Protein backbone atom coordinates (compact mmCIF):
# COMPACT_ATOMS: atom_id res chain seq x y z
CA UNK A 1 0.00 0.00 0.00
CA UNK A 2 2.77 2.45 0.94
CA UNK A 3 6.23 2.71 2.45
CA UNK A 4 7.44 4.69 5.45
CA UNK A 5 9.90 7.52 4.84
CA UNK A 6 12.02 8.90 7.68
CA UNK A 7 12.61 12.67 7.84
CA UNK A 8 14.85 14.34 10.42
CA UNK A 9 16.47 17.75 10.80
CA UNK A 10 19.24 16.92 8.34
CA UNK A 11 16.85 15.85 5.58
CA UNK A 12 14.12 18.45 6.19
CA UNK A 13 15.09 20.69 3.25
CA UNK A 14 15.16 17.77 0.83
CA UNK A 15 11.61 16.88 1.90
CA UNK A 16 10.24 20.40 2.44
CA UNK A 17 7.12 19.89 0.29
CA UNK A 18 6.34 16.59 1.97
CA UNK A 19 6.72 18.12 5.44
CA UNK A 20 4.37 20.93 4.40
CA UNK A 21 1.78 18.34 3.34
CA UNK A 22 2.36 16.52 6.63
CA UNK A 23 1.67 19.62 8.75
CA UNK A 24 -1.37 20.50 6.61
CA UNK A 25 -2.84 17.03 7.10
CA UNK A 26 -2.18 17.25 10.83
CA UNK A 27 -4.15 20.51 10.83
CA UNK A 28 -7.03 18.91 8.98
CA UNK A 29 -7.16 15.98 11.39
CA UNK A 30 -6.44 17.61 14.74
CA UNK A 31 -7.76 21.16 14.33
CA UNK A 32 -10.52 20.93 11.72
CA UNK A 33 -11.85 17.46 12.58
CA UNK A 34 -11.00 16.91 16.24
CA UNK A 35 -11.33 20.54 17.29
CA UNK A 36 -7.95 21.04 18.96
CA UNK A 37 -8.29 24.84 19.01
CA UNK A 38 -5.34 25.21 21.42
CA UNK A 39 -2.95 24.32 18.59
CA UNK A 40 -4.70 26.39 15.90
CA UNK A 41 -2.51 28.90 14.03
CA UNK A 42 -3.18 31.72 11.50
CA UNK A 43 -2.01 29.33 8.77
CA UNK A 44 -3.42 25.81 8.17
CA UNK A 45 -0.41 23.99 9.66
CA UNK A 46 -0.61 22.06 12.94
CA UNK A 47 2.82 22.69 14.49
CA UNK A 48 3.72 22.69 18.17
CA UNK A 49 6.78 23.29 20.35
CA UNK A 50 8.10 19.77 19.74
CA UNK A 51 8.36 20.17 15.96
CA UNK A 52 11.98 21.22 16.27
CA UNK A 53 15.48 20.05 15.33
CA UNK A 54 15.14 17.00 17.59
CA UNK A 55 11.96 15.62 16.01
CA UNK A 56 11.97 12.60 13.70
CA UNK A 57 8.98 12.12 11.39
CA UNK A 58 7.80 8.82 9.94
CA UNK A 59 5.52 9.45 6.98
CA UNK A 60 3.67 6.99 4.77
CA UNK A 61 4.07 7.67 1.04
CA UNK A 62 2.33 5.82 -1.77
CA UNK A 63 3.84 5.16 -5.21
CA UNK A 64 2.55 8.49 -6.51
CA UNK A 65 4.24 10.36 -3.65
CA UNK A 66 0.98 11.17 -1.85
CA UNK A 67 1.03 11.43 1.94
CA UNK A 68 -0.92 8.58 3.52
CA UNK A 69 0.00 8.72 7.20
CA UNK A 70 2.42 10.06 9.76
CA UNK A 71 3.79 10.11 13.28
CA UNK A 72 6.56 11.77 15.28
CA UNK A 73 9.32 10.75 17.69
CA UNK A 74 11.15 13.08 20.09
CA UNK A 75 14.03 12.11 22.43
CA UNK A 76 13.03 12.23 26.09
CA UNK A 77 16.35 13.89 26.91
CA UNK A 78 14.82 16.98 25.27
CA UNK A 79 11.56 18.80 26.12
CA UNK A 80 8.56 16.61 25.34
CA UNK A 81 4.82 16.39 25.96
CA UNK A 82 4.76 13.88 28.82
CA UNK A 83 7.41 15.71 30.83
CA UNK A 84 6.30 19.28 30.11
CA UNK A 85 2.50 19.07 30.00
CA UNK A 86 1.38 15.75 31.50
CA UNK A 87 3.94 14.65 34.15
CA UNK A 88 0.96 13.62 36.30
CA UNK A 89 0.45 10.72 33.86
CA UNK A 90 3.84 9.37 34.99
CA UNK A 91 3.32 10.14 38.69
CA UNK A 92 5.60 13.14 38.28
CA UNK A 93 8.56 11.06 37.06
CA UNK A 94 8.43 10.71 33.27
CA UNK A 95 11.32 8.72 31.74
CA UNK A 96 14.20 10.94 30.57
CA UNK A 97 17.16 9.01 29.22
CA UNK A 98 19.03 8.11 26.01
CA UNK A 99 17.35 5.40 24.00
CA UNK A 100 13.89 6.46 25.19
CA UNK A 101 11.81 8.53 22.75
CA UNK A 102 8.32 9.98 22.99
CA UNK A 103 5.81 8.96 20.30
CA UNK A 104 3.14 11.50 19.29
CA UNK A 105 0.86 12.63 16.45
CA UNK A 106 -0.05 9.22 15.03
CA UNK A 107 -2.53 9.45 12.15
CA UNK A 108 -3.63 7.98 8.84
CA UNK A 109 -5.35 9.85 6.02
CA UNK A 110 -9.14 9.88 6.51
CA UNK A 111 -9.72 8.01 3.23
CA UNK A 112 -7.74 5.02 4.54
CA UNK A 113 -9.67 4.60 7.76
CA UNK A 114 -12.01 1.67 8.29
CA UNK A 115 -15.13 1.40 10.45
CA UNK A 116 -15.14 -0.94 13.43
CA UNK A 117 -11.51 -2.03 13.16
CA UNK A 118 -8.00 -0.65 12.92
CA UNK A 119 -7.06 -0.10 9.27
CA UNK A 120 -4.22 -1.78 7.41
CA UNK A 121 -2.69 1.67 7.04
CA UNK A 122 -2.49 1.88 10.83
CA UNK A 123 -0.79 -1.51 10.85
CA UNK A 124 1.83 -0.31 8.39
CA UNK A 125 2.53 2.76 10.51
CA UNK A 126 2.75 0.78 13.76
CA UNK A 127 5.11 -1.70 12.09
CA UNK A 128 7.22 1.12 10.68
CA UNK A 129 7.45 2.75 14.09
CA UNK A 130 8.79 -0.48 15.62
CA UNK A 131 11.17 -1.17 12.73
CA UNK A 132 12.62 2.33 12.91
CA UNK A 133 13.08 2.09 16.68
CA UNK A 134 14.94 -1.20 16.34
CA UNK A 135 17.07 0.22 13.53
CA UNK A 136 17.90 3.31 15.61
CA UNK A 137 18.46 1.47 18.91
CA UNK A 138 15.46 3.09 20.56
CA UNK A 139 14.63 0.62 23.33
CA UNK A 140 11.55 2.30 24.83
CA UNK A 141 8.90 4.67 23.53
CA UNK A 142 6.62 6.67 25.79
CA UNK A 143 3.26 8.01 24.69
CA UNK A 144 0.32 10.07 25.94
CA UNK A 145 -2.73 8.47 24.35
CA UNK A 146 -6.42 7.80 24.65
CA UNK A 147 -7.28 5.29 27.37
CA UNK A 148 -8.45 2.64 24.85
CA UNK A 149 -4.98 2.26 23.28
CA UNK A 150 -3.36 -0.03 25.90
CA UNK A 151 -5.86 -2.81 25.22
CA UNK A 152 -5.39 -2.48 21.45
CA UNK A 153 -1.61 -2.54 21.67
CA UNK A 154 -1.49 -5.48 24.06
CA UNK A 155 -3.72 -7.38 21.63
CA UNK A 156 -0.94 -6.89 19.04
CA UNK A 157 1.60 -8.44 21.40
CA UNK A 158 3.16 -5.12 22.47
CA UNK A 159 4.95 -4.95 25.83
CA UNK A 160 3.83 -1.89 27.74
CA UNK A 161 3.12 -0.56 31.19
CA UNK A 162 0.95 2.26 32.47
CA UNK A 163 3.10 5.01 33.96
CA UNK A 164 0.25 6.37 36.08
CA UNK A 165 -3.50 6.61 36.41
CA UNK A 166 -6.01 7.50 33.71
CA UNK A 167 -6.64 11.25 33.53
CA UNK A 168 -10.01 12.76 32.70
CA UNK A 169 -9.42 15.27 29.92
CA UNK A 170 -11.63 17.57 27.87
CA UNK A 171 -10.68 15.64 24.70
CA UNK A 172 -11.27 12.25 26.35
CA UNK A 173 -9.61 10.05 28.97
CA UNK A 174 -5.83 9.79 28.48
CA UNK A 175 -3.01 7.70 29.90
CA UNK A 176 0.79 7.65 29.83
CA UNK A 177 2.52 4.48 28.62
CA UNK A 178 6.05 3.12 28.33
CA UNK A 179 6.45 0.60 25.51
CA UNK A 180 9.48 -1.71 25.38
CA UNK A 181 10.39 -2.33 21.74
CA UNK A 182 11.29 -5.90 20.74
CA UNK A 183 11.73 -7.73 17.40
CA UNK A 184 8.91 -10.08 18.36
CA UNK A 185 6.50 -7.12 18.38
CA UNK A 186 7.26 -6.48 14.71
CA UNK A 187 6.35 -10.07 13.91
CA UNK A 188 3.10 -10.07 15.87
CA UNK A 189 2.03 -6.71 14.45
CA UNK A 190 2.70 -7.79 10.86
CA UNK A 191 0.78 -10.98 11.48
CA UNK A 192 -2.19 -9.11 12.94
CA UNK A 193 -2.47 -6.86 9.88
CA UNK A 194 -1.60 -9.44 7.24
CA UNK A 195 1.68 -7.77 6.25
CA UNK A 196 4.50 -9.80 4.64
CA UNK A 197 6.79 -11.15 7.35
CA UNK A 198 9.91 -10.95 5.19
CA UNK A 199 9.56 -7.34 3.98
CA UNK A 200 10.20 -4.11 5.83
CA UNK A 201 7.66 -1.30 5.55
CA UNK A 202 10.48 1.26 5.73
CA UNK A 203 12.05 2.66 2.59
CA UNK A 204 15.01 0.58 1.44
CA UNK A 205 17.81 2.69 2.95
CA UNK A 206 16.37 2.09 6.44
CA UNK A 207 15.19 -1.49 5.98
CA UNK A 208 17.42 -4.27 7.27
N, C-alpha and C positions, 0 to 999 in steps of 0.2 A: 504493500500500500504506500509506504513512504519510508525514508531513512531519517536518522537523527543526525543533525549537524551540530557541532560544538562551536560556540563563539565566545571568546574571552576578550580581555582588554587589547591584547596584541593583534587580534584579527578583526576588531570592530570596524575599522575603516574599510576593509575588504568586503565586509558584509553590511555596509551602512543601510542599503535599501531593505534588506531582509530584517534588520533590527527595527527599522521604521515600521514595517508591516507588523512585526511582533508587538511593538508598543501600541499600535493602533488596534490590533485585535484584543489585546489586554483591556484597552479602554472600552471596546464594544462589549466585552464579556463582563468586566467588573464594575464599570461605571454605568453604562447604558442599560445592561440587562439586570445586574444584581444590585444596582443602586448604591454603590460605594461612593457617596458624595464627598467623603473626607479626602479621597485621592483624586478628585476631579481637578483639572487644570484648564486654562484658557484655550489650550489646543487639545485635539482629540488623541492624546497619548496618555497612557496610564504608566507613570514613572514615579518611583518613590525614592527615599533616601538610600536604599540598598542597591539601586541600579548605578553602581559606581565601578571603579577600576578593579575591584575585587570580585565582582559578580561573574559567574559562568552561566551561559544560556545554552540549553538544549532545545533545539527547534526541529520539528518534523517538517520535511520538505518532500513534496511529491516529484514525479519525473518532469513536470512542467515548471518546477521551481516555486510552486504555490505553498504558502505557509499553512500547515495542517494542525500544528499543536506546538506547545512550548512549556518550559518550566525553567526555574532558576536555582542555582546553588551559590551560597555565600559562606566563606570560612567563618567558623565561630570565634576565631581569634580576632576578628574584626567586628564592628557593630552589626547587630542583626536583630530581627524581629522578636525572637523569644527573649533575648537578654534585655533589649531596650524597652519593649512595649508590654510583653506578657511574662515577666519573670515569675509571676504568681503561678503560672502553669507548670513551673519546674520547682515549686516550693522555694523560690528565691535563689536557686542555685543552678541556673542553666549551664549545660556543658560548654566549656570554652577551652579548646585545646587543638593542636595540630591533628589533622586526619579526621576531624569532625566538622561537617559542613551543615548549614541549614538549608532545607529544601522548601521553596515557596513558589507561588504563582503557577500551579499546575493547571493546564487547560487543554482542551481539544476544540477545534473549530466546530461551531454549532451544527453544521451540516453532517458531521461525522458521529454525532451523538446517537445513542439508541435508547429506546424506552424500556424501562424495567430491568436493564442489565448494563454492566459496564461495557463500553464499546471496545472493539478491537484496536481502535486508535489509542485508547487509554492504555491497553496492554502493551502496545509498541512503546509508548512513552515511559511506562513503568519499567519495562525491560531495558530501555536505553539508559534510564537513570541508574539502574543497578550496574549495567555494563560499564558506563563511564566511571562510576565510583570505584569499581574493581580495577579498571585501567589506571586510574589516578591515585590509587592507594588511599582512598577515602574509606575508612573503616566503619564510620557511624554517620548517619544523617539524622538531624533533628527536624521536627516540623510542628507548626501550629496548624491544626486542621479541624474540620467539623467532627463532632463526636461519633459519627457513624463510620469513620475511616478505619479505626483499629480492627473492627470485626472484618471488614473487607480485606484488609491487608493480611491479617492472620489466615484468612481463608486461602490466600495465595501462597502460604508457606513462609511469610515474612516473619523475622524475629524482631519483636519490638516490645518496649515497655512504656507504660504511662509514667511521665515525669511528675505528675501531680493530679489534682482533682479536675473534673469537668467544670468549666466556667460558663455561666449563663452570660450570653452576649447578645447585643441587639441584632446581629446578623445570624444568630443561631448558636447553639451550644458548641464550645470548642475545647480542645484538649492539646496538651503538649506531649509529643512522643520522641523517643530515641530508638532508631532502627539500626540494628547491626547488619551490615551488608556481607553476604556470603555468596559464593558461587552457586550453591544449591538453590538460592532464591531466584536466580536467573532461570534455572531449569524449571522450577515449579511455576513461575510466572509465564514462561513461554508455553508450557503445557496447558495451563489454564485458558490461554487465549488462542491456542491452536497455531502458534508461531513455530517456524522451523527450528529444531533444536541445534542444528549445525551451522546456523547463519546468524551473524550479529546484526542488530538493527542500527548500529552506528555506521556512519560513512566509513569507507575502507581504511582511511589513514588512522582511525581510532580503533577499528575492529582488530581483535587478536588474530 
